[in-house]
Amino acid sequence: MKAQTKVMHVDAATFQKLIDSKNYLLLDLRTTDEIKSKGMIKGSQQLNYLDKDSEKRISELDRNTPYLIYCAGGGRSSDCAELMQKLGFTEVVNLEKGFDDWKKRGLETVKN
């Protein structure tokens, strides 16, 4: 039997605590233009969810690594969490209201 994927949708404060724990790989699902104009959460790796090959790239990721994922407002990352669940990833944590809410709360961002 396949292990059940643990998917959590968390607020910015919880997301920050998980980043600080350093047990997760942080994925920014936004486009390059979004990142250039608004910055990103420190330590993020970009995986543009709108790219034609994003599903293929996600399917090539290590399923045993726990992931923290976010997009601008939470829509793409919710879709991505669902996809990762279908693919059998062990743990996926989605930033519920996305990067825009993160930034609004004054949490740390970096310009790329």
C-alpha atoms as an extended CHARMM CRD file, in Angstrom:
* protein
*
       112  EXT
         1         1  MET       CA              0.0000000000        0.0000000000        0.0000000000  PROA      1               0.0000000000
         2         2  LYS       CA              1.2450000000        3.4590000000       -0.9180000000  PROA      2               0.0000000000
         3         3  ALA       CA              1.9770000000        5.8590000000        1.9320000000  PROA      3               0.0000000000
         4         4  GLN       CA             -0.5840000000        8.6050000000        2.3650000000  PROA      4               0.0000000000
         5         5  THR       CA              0.6490000000       12.0490000000        1.3810000000  PROA      5               0.0000000000
         6         6  LYS       CA              0.5170000000       14.5580000000        4.1960000000  PROA      6               0.0000000000
         7         7  VAL       CA             -0.7270000000       17.8460000000        2.7190000000  PROA      7               0.0000000000
         8         8  MET       CA             -1.1240000000       20.8710000000        4.9490000000  PROA      8               0.0000000000
         9         9  HSD       CA             -2.3890000000       24.3460000000        4.1300000000  PROA      9               0.0000000000
        10        10  VAL       CA             -0.8730000000       26.7800000000        6.6170000000  PROA      10              0.0000000000
        11        11  ASP       CA             -0.7460000000       30.4980000000        7.3670000000  PROA      11              0.0000000000
        12        12  ALA       CA              2.3360000000       32.6700000000        6.9290000000  PROA      12              0.0000000000
        13        13  ALA       CA              3.4860000000       32.4310000000       10.5730000000  PROA      13              0.0000000000
        14        14  THR       CA              3.4110000000       28.6190000000       10.4990000000  PROA      14              0.0000000000
        15        15  PHE       CA              5.1330000000       28.5910000000        7.0950000000  PROA      15              0.0000000000
        16        16  GLN       CA              7.9190000000       30.7900000000        8.5310000000  PROA      16              0.0000000000
        17        17  LYS       CA              8.4330000000       28.3600000000       11.4400000000  PROA      17              0.0000000000
        18        18  LEU       CA              8.7110000000       25.4530000000        8.9940000000  PROA      18              0.0000000000
        19        19  ILE       CA             11.2570000000       27.3640000000        6.8800000000  PROA      19              0.0000000000
        20        20  ASP       CA             13.2700000000       28.0340000000       10.0450000000  PROA      20              0.0000000000
        21        21  SER       CA             13.2610000000       24.3080000000       10.8660000000  PROA      21              0.0000000000
        22        22  LYS       CA             15.3130000000       23.7610000000        7.6700000000  PROA      22              0.0000000000
        23        23  ASN       CA             13.7320000000       20.3450000000        7.1280000000  PROA      23              0.0000000000
        24        24  TYR       CA             11.9810000000       21.3670000000        3.9180000000  PROA      24              0.0000000000
        25        25  LEU       CA             12.7600000000       22.2510000000        0.3240000000  PROA      25              0.0000000000
        26        26  LEU       CA             11.1240000000       25.5800000000       -0.5130000000  PROA      26              0.0000000000
        27        27  LEU       CA              9.5300000000       25.9050000000       -3.9700000000  PROA      27              0.0000000000
        28        28  ASP       CA              8.3090000000       29.1640000000       -5.5070000000  PROA      28              0.0000000000
        29        29  LEU       CA              5.7340000000       28.2730000000       -8.1710000000  PROA      29              0.0000000000
        30        30  ARG       CA              5.4680000000       31.7840000000       -9.6480000000  PROA      30              0.0000000000
        31        31  THR       CA              6.7150000000       33.0800000000      -12.9820000000  PROA      31              0.0000000000
        32        32  THR       CA             10.0850000000       34.7510000000      -13.4370000000  PROA      32              0.0000000000
        33        33  ASP       CA              8.3210000000       38.1070000000      -13.9990000000  PROA      33              0.0000000000
        34        34  GLU       CA              6.4290000000       37.7770000000      -10.7090000000  PROA      34              0.0000000000
        35        35  ILE       CA              9.6680000000       37.0110000000       -8.8690000000  PROA      35              0.0000000000
        36        36  LYS       CA             11.5450000000       39.8720000000      -10.5650000000  PROA      36              0.0000000000
        37        37  SER       CA              8.8720000000       42.4120000000       -9.6940000000  PROA      37              0.0000000000
        38        38  LYS       CA              8.0380000000       41.2650000000       -6.1520000000  PROA      38              0.0000000000
        39        39  GLY       CA             10.9790000000       39.2290000000       -4.8760000000  PROA      39              0.0000000000
        40        40  MET       CA             10.7830000000       35.8010000000       -3.2700000000  PROA      40              0.0000000000
        41        41  ILE       CA             11.0550000000       34.0870000000        0.0880000000  PROA      41              0.0000000000
        42        42  LYS       CA             14.7210000000       33.6260000000        1.0100000000  PROA      42              0.0000000000
        43        43  GLY       CA             15.9910000000       30.1310000000        0.2030000000  PROA      43              0.0000000000
        44        44  SER       CA             13.3520000000       29.4060000000       -2.4550000000  PROA      44              0.0000000000
        45        45  GLN       CA             13.9540000000       27.5510000000       -5.6790000000  PROA      45              0.0000000000
        46        46  GLN       CA             11.7550000000       28.5290000000       -8.6040000000  PROA      46              0.0000000000
        47        47  LEU       CA              9.6110000000       25.9440000000      -10.3410000000  PROA      47              0.0000000000
        48        48  ASN       CA              7.2340000000       27.9180000000      -12.5670000000  PROA      48              0.0000000000
        49        49  TYR       CA              3.9280000000       26.0540000000      -12.2990000000  PROA      49              0.0000000000
        50        50  LEU       CA              2.6710000000       27.7450000000      -15.4710000000  PROA      50              0.0000000000
        51        51  ASP       CA              5.5040000000       26.2730000000      -17.5860000000  PROA      51              0.0000000000
        52        52  LYS       CA              4.3550000000       23.6350000000      -20.0620000000  PROA      52              0.0000000000
        53        53  ASP       CA              6.7230000000       21.0700000000      -18.5260000000  PROA      53              0.0000000000
        54        54  SER       CA              5.9860000000       21.8500000000      -14.8550000000  PROA      54              0.0000000000
        55        55  GLU       CA              4.1240000000       18.5710000000      -14.2310000000  PROA      55              0.0000000000
        56        56  LYS       CA              7.0500000000       16.6350000000      -15.6730000000  PROA      56              0.0000000000
        57        57  ARG       CA              9.5330000000       18.6040000000      -13.5530000000  PROA      57              0.0000000000
        58        58  ILE       CA              7.4430000000       18.0420000000      -10.4130000000  PROA      58              0.0000000000
        59        59  SER       CA              7.2040000000       14.3140000000      -11.1570000000  PROA      59              0.0000000000
        60        60  GLU       CA             11.0250000000       14.1980000000      -11.2880000000  PROA      60              0.0000000000
        61        61  LEU       CA             11.4280000000       15.6370000000       -7.7660000000  PROA      61              0.0000000000
        62        62  ASP       CA             12.3310000000       13.3600000000       -4.8410000000  PROA      62              0.0000000000
        63        63  ARG       CA              9.0120000000       12.2100000000       -3.3790000000  PROA      63              0.0000000000
        64        64  ASN       CA             10.5340000000       11.6040000000        0.0640000000  PROA      64              0.0000000000
        65        65  THR       CA             11.6910000000       15.1970000000        0.4970000000  PROA      65              0.0000000000
        66        66  PRO       CA              9.2230000000       17.3850000000        2.4250000000  PROA      66              0.0000000000
        67        67  TYR       CA              8.2720000000       20.4720000000        0.3750000000  PROA      67              0.0000000000
        68        68  LEU       CA              7.0640000000       23.9460000000        1.2540000000  PROA      68              0.0000000000
        69        69  ILE       CA              5.2890000000       25.4340000000       -1.7580000000  PROA      69              0.0000000000
        70        70  TYR       CA              3.8260000000       28.8370000000       -2.5410000000  PROA      70              0.0000000000
        71        71  CYS       CA              2.5650000000       31.0070000000       -5.3900000000  PROA      71              0.0000000000
        72        72  ALA       CA              1.1460000000       34.5460000000       -5.4810000000  PROA      72              0.0000000000
        73        73  GLY       CA             -2.2550000000       33.9620000000       -3.8730000000  PROA      73              0.0000000000
        74        74  GLY       CA             -2.5510000000       30.2560000000       -3.0610000000  PROA      74              0.0000000000
        75        75  GLY       CA             -4.3580000000       28.9710000000       -6.1790000000  PROA      75              0.0000000000
        76        76  ARG       CA             -1.4920000000       27.4350000000       -8.1520000000  PROA      76              0.0000000000
        77        77  SER       CA              0.1020000000       26.0430000000       -5.0060000000  PROA      77              0.0000000000
        78        78  SER       CA             -3.1910000000       24.3570000000       -4.0300000000  PROA      78              0.0000000000
        79        79  ASP       CA             -3.3280000000       22.7660000000       -7.4960000000  PROA      79              0.0000000000
        80        80  CYS       CA              0.3200000000       21.7580000000       -7.1890000000  PROA      80              0.0000000000
        81        81  ALA       CA             -0.2640000000       20.2380000000       -3.7280000000  PROA      81              0.0000000000
        82        82  GLU       CA             -3.0670000000       18.1410000000       -5.2320000000  PROA      82              0.0000000000
        83        83  LEU       CA             -0.7810000000       17.0080000000       -8.0530000000  PROA      83              0.0000000000
        84        84  MET       CA              2.0170000000       16.1470000000       -5.6130000000  PROA      84              0.0000000000
        85        85  GLN       CA             -0.4740000000       14.1710000000       -3.5440000000  PROA      85              0.0000000000
        86        86  LYS       CA             -1.5330000000       12.1870000000       -6.6370000000  PROA      86              0.0000000000
        87        87  LEU       CA              2.1330000000       11.5320000000       -7.4260000000  PROA      87              0.0000000000
        88        88  GLY       CA              2.7300000000       10.1320000000       -3.9290000000  PROA      88              0.0000000000
        89        89  PHE       CA              4.9370000000       12.7860000000       -2.3120000000  PROA      89              0.0000000000
        90        90  THR       CA              5.2820000000       12.1790000000        1.4220000000  PROA      90              0.0000000000
        91        91  GLU       CA              4.8220000000       15.7250000000        2.7310000000  PROA      91              0.0000000000
        92        92  VAL       CA              3.6690000000       18.9500000000        1.0820000000  PROA      92              0.0000000000
        93        93  VAL       CA              2.9500000000       22.2030000000        2.8990000000  PROA      93              0.0000000000
        94        94  ASN       CA              1.1520000000       24.9710000000        1.0180000000  PROA      94              0.0000000000
        95        95  LEU       CA              1.2960000000       28.6540000000        2.0090000000  PROA      95              0.0000000000
        96        96  GLU       CA             -2.4570000000       29.1990000000        2.1320000000  PROA      96              0.0000000000
        97        97  LYS       CA             -2.7730000000       32.8300000000        1.0370000000  PROA      97              0.0000000000
        98        98  GLY       CA              0.4350000000       32.9040000000       -0.9750000000  PROA      98              0.0000000000
        99        99  PHE       CA              3.3480000000       35.2610000000       -1.3330000000  PROA      99              0.0000000000
       100       100  ASP       CA              1.1890000000       38.3960000000       -1.4720000000  PROA      100             0.0000000000
       101       101  ASP       CA             -0.0880000000       37.7340000000        2.0610000000  PROA      101             0.0000000000
       102       102  TRP       CA              3.4630000000       36.8570000000        3.2000000000  PROA      102             0.0000000000
       103       103  LYS       CA              4.7320000000       40.2050000000        1.9270000000  PROA      103             0.0000000000
       104       104  LYS       CA              1.7520000000       42.1040000000        3.3800000000  PROA      104             0.0000000000
       105       105  ARG       CA              2.6780000000       40.6990000000        6.8000000000  PROA      105             0.0000000000
       106       106  GLY       CA              6.1860000000       42.1110000000        6.4420000000  PROA      106             0.0000000000
       107       107  LEU       CA              7.9370000000       38.7310000000        6.4380000000  PROA      107             0.0000000000
       108       108  GLU       CA             11.3870000000       38.4470000000        4.8860000000  PROA      108             0.0000000000
       109       109  THR       CA             11.7350000000       38.5180000000        1.1070000000  PROA      109             0.0000000000
       110       110  VAL       CA             14.7570000000       38.7860000000       -1.1640000000  PROA      110             0.0000000000
       111       111  LYS       CA             15.1520000000       40.2910000000       -4.6070000000  PROA      111             0.0000000000
       112       112  ASN       CA             16.5080000000       37.8330000000       -7.1120000000  PROA      112             0.0000000000
